[in-house]
């Protein structure tokens, strides 16, 4: 689905920054940082507008944010059939090459929680060496 179609589907205004963010994430194999996205956005990048656009896209369920060790933030486009359910997979962070990979086939939970607890979301980040760094 093209970026403009995604925005239309979610009844969001089609703005250059939103389109540029979605297109950057669509063209990437891995989640991207603000710096990586801003390079792709070129003249459409403005920090304030970027964060407003990211927040809108995240609240709409189009993208999800992954925070690694409270220091590094990356963004990924949700799979079309998983939009609005971003917390349904784990992520892998490679200590060596610093790549962050969505592991769409690994699902969190269900967790057995104490009586009265009601889960709303969970985040799983598995850390180690990726397949490329293990063989280096």
WOFENTA-V334593 format. One record per helix or strand of 3 or more residues. SS is the DSSP state (H for helix, E for strand). FROM is the first residue (numbers start at 1). LEN is the number of residues. If there is no record, write none. Layout:
SS:FROM:LEN, SS:FROM:LEN
This chain:
H:3:7, H:16:12, H:34:11, H:47:13, E:63:6, E:72:6, H:80:3, H:86:3, E:90:5, E:100:4, E:125:4, H:131:4
